[in-house]
Structure formats: structure tokens, C-alpha cells
């Protein structure tokens, strides 16, 4: 999650239009936010936004 570039798994899921299955998507879900720092949540949301996850 803290890597500067997405993992290969993230890339595969992005290519298949399934960013909802990424760790980043799970991190920002309401039921899991208490398990992560605000910085982790922000990074996850930024990575998803950059890859168009919220544009659907």
C-alpha cells in the first residue's frame, strides 16, 4: 500500500475493471477504516481516484 507504484495485482484488476477487489478499495470501505491510519486511507483513495475508480 505504501509503495510508490501499484502492485502487479492492482494493475491486473485495473485492466479487468475490478478495482473494487483491490486492497485499496477494501481499505476505504467503512467497515475497515478503523484498522488503518488516516494516511493509509488517503493514499488508498488517491490511488483509486488516479485510476478512475470513482468516475463510474
N, C-alpha and C positions, 0 to 999 in steps of 0.2 A: 504494500500500500504506500509505503514511503519512498519507493523507487521513483526516479525522475521520469521514467517512461513506463507505459503499461506493459504488463506481462504478455507472453505469447498467448496465454489462455484468454486474456482480456481481448486481444486482437482477433482471435478466432470467434469469440462471442460477438464482437462488434461486426465482423464480416457477415455473420449469420443473423444479425438484427436481434440479438438476445442479450443486450447489456443488462437486462433485468436479472440475469443469472450470475452476474459478476459479484465479487466480494464487495466492491464499491457500492453496488446497489443494495446489498444487504446491510452495509454499514449505515446508510442513510435512512433505512426503514425505522419507523417509530419504535418498534419493539426491541431494537438493538442499540439505539443511540446511547443508552446508559453504559454500554460496555466499551465505548471509545471516547477518546479525547475530542474536544471541540476542533482541534487542529486536524485530526484524522477525518472527522466528518466533513470539514470544509474541503480538505484535499479530495475526498471521495466525490463530493458534489461537483467540484471544479472539473475533475477528470471526466465525469459523466457528461457534464454540460459541454465541455470541449468536444466530445464525441457525439453530440446531438441527442443525448438520451432524453432531455426534457423538451425536445422540439416535436415530439409526436403528438 
